[in-house]
């Protein structure tokens, strides 16, 4: 099973629409990818008393500021293959 995270940013906090988010996808600083993949087995030790913590870094797109507020869209997708 593979899971992935994807992050997009809308640099306004009112009048939100999907086009605003789609115009500003965030890229992983380490890989340059739009996606952060979590591979099978990563969740093997996860429980309510031992949650998994994922550390990742993203950079705002060039020219984008959040002076008046921004909204982050986080999409979590899971792929299950049998």
HELIX and SHEET records of a PDB file:
HELIX    1   1 UNK A   18  UNK A   22  1                                   5    
SHEET    1   A 3 UNK A  35  UNK A  38  0                                        
SHEET    2   A 3 UNK A   2  UNK A  10 -1                                        
SHEET    3   A 3 UNK A  71  UNK A  79 -1                                        
SHEET    1   B 2 UNK A  27  UNK A  28  0                                        
SHEET    2   B 2 UNK A  58  UNK A  59 -1                                        
END                                                                             
